[in-house]
Amino acid sequence: MACTASLGAQTKVPVTTRHYLSGTGSDDMVQWDFFCTDGRNSNKWTKIGVPSCWELQGFGKFQYGIGFYGKPFPEGIADEKGMYKYEFDVPAQWRGNAVELVFEASMTDTEVKVNGRKAGSKHQGAFYRFTYNVTDLLKYGKKNLLEVTVSKESENAGVNLAERRADYWNFGGIFRPVFLEVRPAVNISRVAINATADGAFVTDCYLNMAAANTKVRTVIFDAKGKKVAEEVTPVKAGGDWTTVTARVQKPLLWSAETPNLYKAEFSLLAADGSVLHRETKSFGFRTIEVKESDGMYINGVRVNIRGVNRHSFRPETGRTLSKAKNIEDVLLIKDMNMNSVRLSHYPADPEFLQACDSLGLYVMSELGGWHGKYDTPTGVKLIKSMVERDVNHPSVIWWSNGNEKGWNTELDGEFHKHDPQKRPVIHPQGNFGGFETMHYRSYGESQEYMRLPEIFMPTEFLHGLYDGGHGAGLWDYWEMMRKHPRCIGGFLWVLADEGVKRVDMNNFIDNQGNFGADGIVGPHHEKEGSYFTIKQIWNPVQVMNTKLTTAFDGVLQVENRYDFLNLNTCTFAWKYVRFPQATDAQKAVKVLKSGEAKGSNVAPHAAGTLQIAPAVKDADALLLTAIDAYGKELFTWSFKLDNSSVAAAGVDPQKASAATYSETAEALTVKVGDKEYTFCKKDGQLKQVKLGSKLMSFANGPRFIGARRADRSLDQFYNHDDEKAKEKDRTYTEFTDAARFTGFDVKQESGVLVVTANYKLGNLDKAQWSVLADGTLVLDYTYNFSGVVDLMGICFDYPEEKVLSKQWLGDGPYRVWQNRLHGPQYNLWENDYNDPVPGESFTYPEFKGYFANVSWMNIRTREGVISITNHTPDAYVGVYQPRDGRDRLLYTLPESGISLLNVIPAVRNKVNATDLCGPSSQPRWVSGAQQGQIVLRFQAN
């Protein structure tokens, strides 16, 4: 029994009406009858929600495309078919109208019957709208039967190679909406608008048939509904088209920063002036110009592209989204202060482009073709569909002919046949159309590409993987890119992990190992550390001050990196705050004074100053939030005020220490109150902390830790003498400390017991412990190192399995890498212990890693609290070491426990090792002594 839909009575009206047979997206699927030929729940008629990817609804087989790369018809490919049936009513009042059956997209080959008769030829190509005129196939005033057969695999080799042998999931099914469009018998079938920045409005208007003595009346409305232009244009004599021209005086222009939209109402008029049909389209006035060897100009302004690649994807629904989900993606992208998106590697839902139009993003719309390409006849049809559907979106700036040699050059000229705007056509990873778009070049190679005459705009760079790529190295790349006269920016790979919910395997999120785990955010948009790095670096408002003091006069140096907006469109909210100390019972941030300031008159691409209130007494930091013209937070900075109480925090003055010590042949033990500290006479290290009758397992330090990337020679460069060096560029080799412990010195200084462990002939030189009256330990340490190093400092051991949480005053809440220091801000933070496996679990921020600008950190454990106050401003606090994915494709770092580090490692991306990612990613050449001081306090449960 087929499903039934009842469509309400429809009288003849001159506007186009749309009647959905399916749901409009993933959140309102309509149940159809369904039969799957293979895999799960196959060989029986049942129900399925439409639109959907049938694998996520419990049918067929999951399959990732890369395993069949380059093979059009391989053995073992999932090739099930899905057969759909759906019954619907057609009102008798529709008779005499033109009715089209529209599929927004279906994977892959699709055959359609209406009431047992073929609706038209088989459609091939998964991501494109296709339409059948079913006017003469419908039964008016009766029930109608729609039958659809969808083949997951195409009979067309080019379609399979272009769409389904790629580094992403292959799905099957009617995954975008299906609907009927009803128009009058004579109608406007489509329009193609070209509205430029000078107010000129030119539109090609096409009818569904030749119509004698007809005209097109065009009325243009602004965003407030005010009529700003009107023209009446005759249809070409005996023809089915005309070109409408009009002009709007001083239009509000469209850009990603100023997404001003207008509406054009097109009315087809009969000879007597009556309206035969009316269509309304949204559009924007804007001009695109590519200047050779210079840049891309929007409305006469050279723009910088801050972009990301984006798949249409959710774990529970695959490529089937909803209007809300598409808007969610646009908001997510814009929240990172991006202004551009590449639709990789296929056209997106219309709702996504509508959101880009209204919210403001530059869009690169891409023809399918990951590495394979469509044959020319198929490609011609698909380009026509793609361009005709999306030509009026002002957000669409480029057309992309495939990806990474997946372009059929015979198709390059097809885009402009349907696009009166003649948008740029590019070949991602290729050199075409005035753009050099090569992917994943190293920092140095990117500089070399910028010496070429073409505009450099990599359509993929800084390839993400787990916690690598994206923000790691972005500062170096962006400073180079934004300043170069021939580079206009680029697109990071990729927005989100493409992890699918495996309903066939207990619902786990499957990223296919490292293949799908490339996102700035996780599968459910869990924000990773790079998210905030990008948000800060690509913020169009930059505060250039690097340090503030308690004498700050309220004048900030700023740069306006907007392309169109003055800084006076922004608002700045500021707070002067006081932070708690590590020993405070109540850990709360106190706001001493707050207010708002209007942005200064600083033109786009210019620098100036911003005046806020000067620093107030007792403030530790300034928190400053930039808010854009639309009320969106651009970024919040935290500036620690040097010389403040927290910056200068030391150890509270105390009465003379009551500490005593005793010695055995093996150890030196210090007692003060109920605390007892035991130091080993073999290596000089702290070995035991005892609090009353309870032990705290903090031990085995300080000891020197140093490491370099294992493929490096001792002179930093690739070790050509090691035949296995290439296998080691993701691992690290520790330096062995040859230091010999020479004994303890114990003395009283100003009433404080001081125990000094002395060393010679190695890296660790001295560990001096001052024992205060309340049991606080002040450790002054000195070590030396000369050479090239990726990680360096001192460390202690503490059993990771006993750790519960940490609270700290410092940069957070995310960890940092040497080449990803931007993003985290100085504040009071706290998080529970976690240990997510990258690509498999998605708990952020990660507990473990390296943390910058830490004033103090309290680590809560099953045994009690370990409190570390850091008096070495440039030292990082290490909490164990970052965990890599199961396949360890980024790093295998030495175990460093609880550490104080002067050098932390950079992190690579999926393609390039750390030394290829720019100056911030390089190892450090170090020479001589390094000194530091920390304060340790222990409190038992």
Salt bridges, closest charged atoms under 4 A:
ASP33 OD1 - LYS47 NZ 2.65
ASP38 OD2 - LYS61 NZ 3.41
GLU55 OE2 - LYS152 NZ 2.60
GLU80 OE2 - LYS152 NZ 3.00
ASP89 OD1 - LYS143 NZ 3.44
GLU100 OE1 - ARG183 NH1 3.23
GLU104 OE2 - ARG129 NH2 2.58
GLU104 OE1 - ARG389 NH1 3.61
GLU153 OE2 - ARG164 NE 3.12
GLU153 OE1 - ARG165 NH2 2.47
GLU155 OE2 - LYS122 NZ 2.83
GLU181 OE2 - ARG18 NH2 3.15
GLU181 OE1 - ARG183 NH2 3.06
GLU230 OE1 - LYS227 NZ 2.85
GLU265 OE2 - ARG278 NE 3.69
GLU279 OE2 - ARG183 NE 3.41
GLU279 OE2 - HIS277 NE2 3.82
ASP294 OD1 - ARG302 NE 3.39
GLU316 OE2 - HIS524 NE2 2.71
GLU328 OE2 - ARG314 NH2 2.86
GLU328 OE1 - LYS325 NZ 3.98
GLU328 OE2 - HIS525 ND1 3.51
ASP329 OD2 - ARG310 NH2 2.87
ASP329 OD1 - ARG314 NH2 2.72
ASP329 OD1 - HIS525 NE2 3.62
ASP335 OD1 - LYS535 NZ 3.22
ASP349 OD2 - ARG176 NE 3.25
ASP357 OD2 - HIS393 ND1 2.54
GLU366 OE1 - ARG342 NE 2.77
GLU366 OE2 - HIS345 ND1 2.74
GLU388 OE2 - ARG190 NE 3.24
GLU388 OE2 - LYS384 NZ 3.02
GLU388 OE2 - HIS418 ND1 3.86
ASP390 OD1 - ARG389 NE 2.70
GLU404 OE1 - HIS371 NE2 2.56
GLU404 OE2 - HIS439 ND1 2.69
ASP412 OD1 - HIS427 NE2 2.75
GLU414 OE2 - LYS417 NZ 2.79
ASP419 OD1 - ARG423 NH1 2.97
GLU448 OE1 - ARG451 NH1 2.52
GLU460 OE2 - ARG342 NH1 2.82
GLU460 OE1 - HIS439 ND1 3.71
ASP467 OD2 - ARG815 NH2 3.00
ASP467 OD1 - ARG820 NH1 2.87
GLU479 OE2 - ARG482 NE 2.91
GLU479 OE1 - LYS483 NZ 3.19
GLU498 OE1 - HIS311 NE2 3.67
GLU498 OE2 - ARG319 NH2 2.51
ASP504 OD2 - ARG502 NH2 2.86
ASP510 OD2 - ARG502 NH1 2.68
ASP518 OD2 - HIS463 NE2 3.89
ASP518 OD1 - LYS910 NZ 3.34
GLU526 OE2 - HIS524 ND1 3.79
GLU559 OE1 - ARG561 NH2 2.99
ASP563 OD1 - HIS605 NE2 2.66
GLU663 OE1 - LYS681 NZ 2.67
ASP674 OD1 - LYS675 NZ 3.81
GLU676 OE1 - LYS671 NZ 3.74
ASP683 OD2 - LYS687 NZ 3.02
ASP711 OD1 - ARG709 NE 2.69
ASP722 OD2 - LYS728 NZ 2.70
ASP729 OD2 - LYS726 NZ 3.26
ASP729 OD1 - ARG730 NH1 3.30
ASP729 OD2 - ARG908 NH1 3.54
GLU749 OE2 - LYS747 NZ 2.98
ASP790 OD2 - ARG712 NE 3.15
ASP797 OD1 - ARG703 NH2 2.77
GLU800 OE2 - LYS848 NZ 2.88
ASP835 OD1 - LYS848 NZ 2.99
ASP835 OD2 - ARG883 NH1 2.83
GLU840 OE2 - ARG886 NE 2.75
GLU846 OE2 - ARG815 NH2 3.66
GLU863 OE2 - LYS802 NZ 2.89
ASP915 OD1 - ARG709 NH1 2.81
